[in-house]
Amino acid sequence: MTRLILIALALVAALTGKAGASLTLQEVLTSAREHAPKLLEQQAALRGAEGSVLAAEGAFDTTLDVEFRSRATGSWSGSYLKADAKRALTDNGVSVYGGYRVSDGRFPTYEDQYFTNSLGEFKLGVLVPLLQDRAFDTNRFRVADARLKREQEQIKTLIQAIEVQRNATIAYWEWVVAGHQLRVYEHLLAIAKQRDTALSRQVEEGAIANFALLENQQNITRRQTLVMNARQKFLMAANKLSLYYRSPKGIPQQPEEAQLPAMAEVFTGIAGVNLTTGPTEALVAKRPELESLNVALDRARQKLRLGENGLKPQLTLMGEVSRDFGGIAEGGSSRDSTDAIVGVRFSIPLGQRAARGSFRSAKADLDRLSFQRQRLMEQFIVELENLTLGVEMSQQRLMLTRQNAAQTQAMQKAEEIRFANGASDFFLLNVREEAASRAQIDHLLAALEFHASMASYSAAMMDLETLGLEEMPL
């Protein structure tokens, strides 16, 4: 029966998602990766960029145009059907087109162009740009720019994911440390309350003066205030963590106090951290922000190519072949032949201010992005050096606060022994207790500083495994 009860309780815990195990950082990172609205928003922007690529590539789709005309009343009986297809090729700016048209009945002389033989006319043609639009044109620019924009959105998705996971890591450790701060103050208050019971009995027996009881009650009030403030901070940290710790449906959920990990988890793995060494420039060059800027430079270069294309004159070669089939119809024998047409079109704006302005704007944008890349490179080098220094210093502070916590705790124990032997007084014992508690909290805050520094360092180093992003499709 006991075994069945345990199994039932386990099933209930599994179904409700509130097992007794403590909340781990990996659980928070997984939840944030899957449900953080900021990341989902960026993923939607990426899908939008993918749609823009498809739309830009549509410029090279085959277009079909069909027209039918028939005279319903009047002196003429002519009917006319025309179907044209056209497609721009992706290389060299060449466009090909073809068509079919057929007529029936009679048309007035001012609509003579509608006549065909009985089976209609087939037509094939090609447009070949020789100067402007040959190496590059607006359609190819739009495709290239859309693809580069999609690449930028992919990089932004990675940047956003790293930022979310960094913030989730810091929020988790703030919640854990705030919880243990609360427990330290609760323990300090519990000591004062236990002592209050003993002092009340001694005052009733006349063993000590009432002053000692009043002083301890003052300590209780002060420590209750500390507990209240610590609990507020803990609840606020839980609220912040709920932005990253979400239900399977993506709804924010506050972690329960029972899910708080043991204090030992706060200090686990700190001593074994090894920072990556090597040329700082090479490490910084991998930053996604710089990758995004490199793509922006590529987009500017494409715009510059488009500007250079606009400076060229238009010189287009046209070739067309048409042939009527079937018997001679109402239009007469003049349609019964194979026609080959060759033509050239030349055009150039005399001022070229629009083309020259676009070229200068693109050149200036390229220069601006080059300087921006240099600035960010230098900024990231300093940032990485400072992050490395911050992690190293936080490790040293942890060591010092650990020593101080151990020393103050030893002093508290010694003072308790002296007080029990009548060699100390209540005031000094209280000072030792509160000093030990402050030292323990300083140690916790130093651990929080270390975890926050490591989260920022991992983000700067793009340590996707530490950030819980190694399995994320980017």
C-alpha positions as CSV (number, residue, x, y, z in Angstrom):
1,M,0.0,0.0,0.0
2,T,2.8,2.4,0.9
3,R,4.5,1.7,-2.5
4,L,1.2,2.5,-4.3
5,I,0.8,5.8,-2.4
6,L,4.4,6.8,-3.4
7,I,3.8,5.9,-7.0
8,A,0.5,8.0,-7.0
9,L,2.3,11.0,-5.4
10,A,5.0,10.7,-8.1
11,L,2.4,10.7,-10.8
12,V,0.6,13.7,-9.4
13,A,3.9,15.6,-9.2
14,A,4.8,14.7,-12.8
15,L,1.4,15.8,-14.0
16,T,1.4,19.1,-12.1
17,G,5.0,19.8,-12.9
18,K,5.8,20.5,-9.2
19,A,8.2,17.9,-8.3
20,G,10.1,18.3,-5.1
21,A,13.5,18.7,-6.9
22,S,15.2,22.1,-6.7
23,L,15.1,24.3,-9.8
24,T,18.3,24.1,-11.9
25,L,19.9,26.7,-14.1
26,Q,19.6,24.3,-17.1
27,E,15.8,24.2,-16.6
28,V,15.6,28.0,-16.7
29,L,17.8,28.2,-19.8
30,T,15.8,25.6,-21.6
31,S,12.5,27.4,-20.8
32,A,13.9,30.8,-21.8
33,R,15.3,29.4,-25.1
34,E,11.9,27.9,-26.0
35,H,9.4,30.6,-24.7
36,A,11.1,34.0,-24.1
37,P,8.9,36.5,-26.1
38,K,11.9,38.6,-27.0
39,L,13.5,35.6,-28.8
40,L,10.2,34.5,-30.4
41,E,9.8,38.1,-31.7
42,Q,13.2,37.9,-33.4
43,Q,12.5,34.5,-34.8
44,A,9.3,35.9,-36.3
45,A,11.4,38.7,-37.9
46,L,13.7,36.0,-39.3
47,R,10.7,34.3,-40.9
48,G,9.7,37.7,-42.4
49,A,13.1,38.1,-43.9
50,E,12.9,34.6,-45.4
51,G,9.6,35.7,-47.0
52,S,11.2,38.8,-48.4
53,V,13.8,36.7,-50.1
54,L,11.1,34.6,-51.7
55,A,9.4,37.8,-52.8
56,A,12.6,39.3,-54.3
57,E,13.2,36.0,-56.2
58,G,9.8,36.4,-57.7
59,A,11.2,39.0,-60.1
60,F,12.6,36.1,-62.1
61,D,9.4,34.2,-62.2
62,T,7.7,33.6,-65.6
63,T,4.8,36.0,-66.2
64,L,1.9,35.0,-68.3
65,D,-0.5,37.6,-69.8
66,V,-3.6,36.5,-71.6
67,E,-6.0,38.8,-73.5
68,F,-9.3,38.1,-75.4
69,R,-11.4,40.5,-77.3
70,S,-14.6,39.9,-79.3
71,R,-16.9,42.4,-80.9
72,A,-20.4,41.7,-79.6
73,T,-22.2,44.2,-81.9
74,G,-21.4,46.4,-84.9
75,S,-20.3,46.1,-88.5
76,W,-17.2,44.0,-87.7
77,S,-17.0,40.4,-86.5
78,G,-13.4,40.2,-85.4
79,S,-12.3,38.2,-82.3
80,Y,-8.8,38.1,-81.0
81,L,-6.9,36.0,-78.5
82,K,-3.3,36.8,-77.3
83,A,-1.1,35.0,-74.8
84,D,2.4,36.4,-73.9
85,A,5.0,34.9,-71.5
86,K,8.1,36.7,-70.3
87,R,11.0,35.8,-68.0
88,A,14.1,37.7,-66.8
89,L,17.1,35.4,-66.5
90,T,19.3,35.6,-63.4
91,D,22.5,36.2,-65.3
92,N,23.6,39.1,-67.6
93,G,20.2,40.9,-67.3
94,V,18.8,39.0,-70.3
95,S,15.0,38.7,-70.7
96,V,13.3,36.2,-73.0
97,Y,9.7,36.4,-74.1
98,G,7.3,34.5,-76.4
99,G,3.8,34.7,-77.4
100,Y,0.9,33.3,-79.4
101,R,-2.0,35.2,-80.9
102,V,-4.9,34.1,-83.2
103,S,-7.7,36.1,-84.8
104,D,-11.0,35.2,-86.4
105,G,-13.4,37.4,-88.5
106,R,-12.8,40.8,-89.9
107,F,-11.4,44.0,-88.3
108,P,-11.4,47.6,-89.5
109,T,-8.3,48.9,-91.2
110,Y,-7.3,50.8,-88.0
111,E,-7.1,47.4,-86.2
112,D,-5.2,45.7,-89.0
113,Q,-2.5,44.5,-86.6
114,Y,-4.9,42.0,-85.0
115,F,-5.1,39.8,-88.2
116,T,-3.3,36.3,-88.2
117,N,-3.4,33.2,-90.3
118,S,-6.0,30.6,-89.4
119,L,-3.8,28.8,-86.9
120,G,-2.3,31.9,-85.4
121,E,1.1,33.4,-84.9
122,F,4.0,32.3,-82.7
123,K,6.6,34.8,-81.5
124,L,10.0,34.5,-79.7
125,G,12.2,37.3,-78.6
126,V,15.2,38.3,-76.4
127,L,16.3,41.5,-74.8
128,V,20.1,41.8,-74.1
129,P,21.5,44.8,-72.2
130,L,25.0,45.7,-73.3
131,L,25.9,48.4,-70.7
132,Q,23.5,49.3,-67.9
133,D,21.8,46.3,-66.2
134,R,24.2,43.8,-67.8
135,A,26.5,43.0,-64.8
136,F,24.0,44.1,-62.2
137,D,20.5,45.5,-62.1
138,T,17.6,46.4,-59.7
139,N,16.2,42.8,-59.6
140,R,19.5,41.2,-58.8
141,F,20.2,43.9,-56.2
142,R,16.9,43.2,-54.5
143,V,17.6,39.4,-54.4
144,A,21.1,39.9,-53.1
145,D,20.0,42.5,-50.5
146,A,17.1,40.3,-49.3
147,R,19.4,37.4,-48.8
148,L,21.9,39.5,-46.9
149,K,19.1,40.9,-44.8
150,R,18.0,37.4,-44.0
151,E,21.6,36.6,-42.9
152,Q,21.5,39.7,-40.7
153,E,18.3,38.5,-39.1
154,Q,19.9,35.1,-38.5
155,I,22.8,36.8,-36.7
156,K,20.4,39.0,-34.8
157,T,18.5,35.9,-33.7
158,L,21.8,34.5,-32.3
159,I,22.6,37.9,-30.6
160,Q,19.1,38.0,-29.1
161,A,19.3,34.4,-27.9
162,I,22.7,35.0,-26.2
163,E,21.3,38.2,-24.5
164,V,18.2,36.3,-23.3
165,Q,20.2,33.4,-21.9
166,R,22.7,35.8,-20.2
167,N,19.9,37.7,-18.5
168,A,18.2,34.4,-17.6
169,T,21.4,33.2,-15.9
170,I,21.8,36.4,-13.9
171,A,18.1,36.3,-12.9
172,Y,18.4,32.7,-11.7
173,W,21.4,33.4,-9.5
174,E,19.9,36.6,-8.2
175,W,16.9,34.5,-7.1
176,V,19.1,31.8,-5.5
177,V,21.3,34.2,-3.6
178,A,18.3,36.3,-2.5
179,G,16.7,33.0,-1.1
180,H,19.8,32.1,0.9
181,Q,20.1,35.7,2.2
182,L,16.6,35.3,3.5
183,R,17.5,32.0,5.2
184,V,20.5,33.6,6.8
185,Y,18.4,36.4,8.3
186,E,15.7,33.9,9.3
187,H,18.3,31.8,11.1
188,L,19.5,35.0,12.8
189,L,16.0,35.8,13.9
190,A,15.4,32.2,15.1
191,I,18.4,32.5,17.4
192,A,17.0,35.7,19.0
193,K,13.6,34.1,19.5
194,Q,15.1,31.0,21.1
195,R,17.1,33.2,23.4
196,D,14.0,35.3,24.2
197,T,12.3,32.2,25.7
198,A,15.3,31.4,27.9
199,L,15.8,35.1,29.0
200,S,12.1,35.4,29.9
201,R,12.4,32.4,32.2
202,Q,15.5,33.7,33.8
203,V,13.9,37.1,34.4
204,E,10.9,35.4,36.0
205,E,13.2,33.5,38.3
206,G,15.1,36.7,39.1
207,A,18.4,35.4,37.8
208,I,19.0,38.4,35.5
209,A,17.7,41.9,35.1
210,N,14.8,42.8,32.8
211,F,17.2,45.0,30.7
212,A,18.7,41.9,29.0
213,L,15.2,40.8,27.9
214,L,14.4,44.2,26.5
215,E,17.7,44.4,24.6
216,N,17.0,40.9,23.1
217,Q,13.5,42.0,22.1
218,Q,15.0,45.0,20.4
219,N,17.3,42.6,18.5
220,I,14.2,40.6,17.5
221,T,12.5,43.7,16.1
222,R,15.6,44.7,14.1
223,R,16.1,41.1,12.8
224,Q,12.4,40.9,11.8
225,T,12.9,44.0,9.7
226,L,15.9,42.3,8.0
227,V,13.9,39.2,7.3
228,M,11.0,41.3,5.9
229,N,13.4,43.2,3.6
230,A,15.1,40.0,2.5
231,R,11.8,38.3,1.7
232,Q,10.7,41.3,-0.4
233,K,13.9,41.1,-2.3
234,F,13.5,37.3,-2.7
235,L,9.9,37.7,-4.1
236,M,11.0,40.4,-6.5
237,A,13.8,38.2,-7.7
238,A,11.2,35.4,-8.2
239,N,9.1,37.8,-10.3
240,K,12.1,38.7,-12.4
241,L,13.0,35.0,-12.9
242,S,9.4,34.2,-14.1
243,L,10.1,36.2,-17.2
244,Y,12.5,33.4,-18.2
245,Y,11.1,30.4,-16.3
246,R,7.8,29.6,-18.1
247,S,5.3,26.9,-18.3
248,P,5.1,24.6,-21.4
249,K,2.5,27.0,-22.8
250,G,4.9,29.9,-22.3
251,I,3.2,31.5,-19.3
252,P,5.5,33.1,-16.7
253,Q,5.6,31.0,-13.5
254,Q,7.1,32.0,-10.2
255,P,9.5,29.5,-8.7
256,E,8.5,28.3,-5.3
257,E,10.7,28.7,-2.2
258,A,10.8,24.9,-1.9
259,Q,12.6,24.8,-5.3
260,L,15.6,26.8,-4.0
261,P,18.8,24.8,-4.5
262,A,21.1,24.1,-1.5
263,M,23.6,26.8,-0.6
264,A,26.5,24.6,-1.7
265,E,25.2,24.9,-5.3
266,V,26.0,28.6,-5.2
267,F,29.7,27.9,-4.8
268,T,29.9,24.7,-7.0
269,G,32.4,24.8,-9.9
270,I,33.8,28.3,-9.1
271,A,37.3,27.2,-8.4
272,G,37.6,25.1,-11.6
273,V,36.8,27.9,-14.0
274,N,39.5,28.4,-16.7
275,L,39.3,31.5,-18.9
276,T,40.2,31.3,-22.6
277,T,43.5,33.0,-23.4
278,G,44.9,34.0,-26.8
279,P,44.9,36.9,-29.2
280,T,42.1,39.2,-28.2
281,E,41.5,40.4,-31.7
282,A,40.9,36.9,-33.0
283,L,38.4,36.2,-30.2
284,V,36.5,39.5,-30.7
285,A,36.4,39.0,-34.5
286,K,34.0,36.1,-33.9
287,R,31.4,38.3,-32.2
288,P,28.0,38.1,-33.9
289,E,27.7,41.9,-33.7
290,L,30.8,42.2,-36.0
291,E,29.4,39.5,-38.3
292,S,26.2,41.5,-38.6
293,L,28.2,44.6,-39.4
294,N,30.2,42.6,-42.1
295,V,26.9,41.7,-43.7
296,A,25.8,45.4,-43.5
297,L,29.1,46.2,-45.3
298,D,28.2,43.7,-48.0
299,R,24.8,45.2,-48.4
300,A,26.4,48.7,-48.8
301,R,28.7,47.2,-51.4
302,Q,25.7,45.9,-53.3
303,K,24.1,49.3,-53.2
304,L,27.3,50.8,-54.5
305,R,27.3,48.4,-57.4
306,L,23.7,49.4,-58.1
307,G,24.8,53.1,-58.1
308,E,27.7,52.3,-60.5
309,N,25.1,50.5,-62.7
310,G,23.0,53.6,-62.8
311,L,25.9,55.7,-64.1
312,K,26.0,53.6,-67.3
313,P,23.9,54.5,-70.3
314,Q,21.2,52.1,-71.4
315,L,22.1,50.1,-74.6
316,T,19.8,47.2,-75.2
317,L,19.8,44.8,-78.1
318,M,16.5,43.3,-79.2
319,G,15.9,40.3,-81.4
320,E,12.5,38.8,-82.3
321,V,11.2,36.1,-84.6
322,S,7.6,35.5,-85.5
323,R,5.8,33.1,-87.8
324,D,2.1,32.6,-88.8
325,F,0.7,29.1,-89.4
326,G,-2.3,27.7,-91.1
327,G,-4.2,28.9,-94.1
328,I,-4.4,32.5,-95.1
329,A,-7.2,34.2,-93.3
330,E,-9.1,37.5,-93.6
331,G,-5.9,39.5,-93.2
332,G,-4.5,38.4,-96.5
333,S,-1.2,36.9,-97.6
334,S,1.0,39.6,-96.0
335,R,0.8,37.5,-92.8
336,D,2.0,34.3,-94.4
337,S,5.8,34.8,-93.7
338,T,8.6,34.5,-91.1
339,D,9.6,37.8,-89.7
340,A,12.9,38.5,-88.0
341,I,13.4,41.8,-86.3
342,V,16.6,43.2,-84.8
343,G,16.7,46.5,-82.9
344,V,18.8,48.6,-80.5
345,R,17.6,51.1,-77.8
346,F,19.9,53.7,-76.3
347,S,19.1,56.0,-73.4
348,I,21.1,58.2,-71.0
349,P,20.0,61.1,-68.7
350,L,22.1,64.1,-69.6
351,G,22.5,65.3,-66.1
352,Q,22.8,62.0,-64.3
353,R,22.2,63.7,-60.9
354,A,19.9,60.9,-59.7
355,A,22.5,58.2,-60.5
356,R,25.5,60.3,-59.2
357,G,23.6,61.1,-56.0
358,S,22.7,57.4,-55.3
359,F,26.4,56.5,-56.0
360,R,27.7,59.1,-53.5
361,S,25.2,58.1,-50.9
362,A,26.2,54.4,-51.2
363,K,29.9,55.3,-51.0
364,A,29.4,57.4,-47.9
365,D,27.3,54.6,-46.2
366,L,30.1,52.2,-47.0
367,D,32.7,54.5,-45.4
368,R,30.4,55.0,-42.3
369,L,30.1,51.3,-41.8
370,S,33.8,50.8,-42.1
371,F,34.5,53.3,-39.3
372,Q,31.7,51.8,-37.2
373,R,33.3,48.3,-37.5
374,Q,36.7,49.8,-36.4
375,R,35.0,51.4,-33.4
376,L,33.1,48.3,-32.4
377,M,36.3,46.2,-32.7
378,E,38.2,48.4,-30.4
379,Q,35.2,48.6,-28.0
380,F,34.8,44.8,-27.8
381,I,38.5,44.3,-27.2
382,V,38.3,46.6,-24.1
383,E,35.0,45.0,-23.1
384,L,36.5,41.4,-23.2
385,E,39.6,42.5,-21.3
386,N,37.4,44.1,-18.6
387,L,35.1,41.0,-18.4
388,T,38.1,38.7,-18.0
389,L,39.4,41.0,-15.3
390,G,36.0,41.1,-13.6
391,V,35.8,37.3,-13.4
392,E,39.4,37.1,-12.0
393,M,38.7,39.7,-9.4
394,S,35.4,38.2,-8.4
395,Q,37.2,34.9,-7.8
396,Q,39.6,36.6,-5.5
397,R,36.8,38.4,-3.7
398,L,35.1,35.0,-3.2
399,M,38.2,33.6,-1.6
400,L,38.5,36.6,0.7
401,T,34.8,36.6,1.7
402,R,35.0,32.8,2.3
403,Q,38.0,33.4,4.7
404,N,36.1,36.2,6.4
405,A,33.0,34.1,6.8
406,A,34.9,31.2,8.3
407,Q,36.8,33.6,10.6
408,T,33.7,35.4,11.9
409,Q,31.9,32.1,12.3
410,A,34.8,30.8,14.4
411,M,34.7,34.0,16.5
412,Q,31.0,33.5,17.0
413,K,31.5,29.9,18.2
414,A,34.3,31.0,20.6
415,E,32.1,33.9,21.9
416,E,29.2,31.4,22.6
417,I,31.6,29.3,24.6
418,R,32.9,32.3,26.6
419,F,29.3,33.4,27.2
420,A,28.3,30.0,28.4
421,N,31.2,30.1,30.8
422,G,30.3,33.6,32.1
423,A,33.4,35.2,30.5
424,S,31.4,37.3,28.0
425,D,28.2,39.4,27.9
426,F,25.1,39.4,25.9
427,F,26.0,42.5,23.9
428,L,29.3,41.1,22.6
429,L,27.6,37.8,21.7
430,N,25.0,39.6,19.7
431,V,27.7,41.6,17.8
432,R,29.5,38.3,16.9
433,E,26.3,36.7,15.6
434,E,25.4,39.6,13.4
435,A,29.0,39.9,12.1
436,A,29.0,36.2,11.2
437,S,25.7,36.7,9.3
438,R,26.9,39.7,7.4
439,A,30.1,37.9,6.4
440,Q,28.0,34.9,5.2
441,I,25.9,37.3,3.1
442,D,29.0,39.1,1.7
443,H,30.2,35.6,0.6
444,L,26.8,35.0,-1.1
445,L,27.0,38.4,-2.9
446,A,30.5,37.7,-4.0
447,A,29.3,34.4,-5.5
448,L,26.5,36.3,-7.3
449,E,29.0,38.8,-8.7
450,F,31.0,35.9,-10.0
451,H,28.1,34.2,-11.7
452,A,27.0,37.5,-13.3
453,S,30.5,38.1,-14.5
454,M,30.7,34.6,-15.9
455,A,27.4,35.0,-17.7
456,S,28.6,38.1,-19.4
457,Y,31.9,36.5,-20.2
458,S,30.2,33.4,-21.7
459,A,28.0,35.7,-23.8
460,A,31.0,37.7,-25.0
461,M,32.9,34.5,-25.9
462,M,29.8,33.0,-27.5
463,D,30.0,29.9,-25.3
464,L,26.7,28.4,-26.6
465,E,27.0,25.3,-24.5
466,T,27.2,27.2,-21.3
467,L,24.3,29.4,-22.3
468,G,22.2,26.4,-23.2
469,L,22.1,27.2,-27.0
470,E,24.0,24.3,-28.4
471,E,20.9,22.6,-29.7
472,M,19.1,25.7,-30.8
473,P,18.4,25.9,-34.6
474,L,19.8,29.3,-35.6
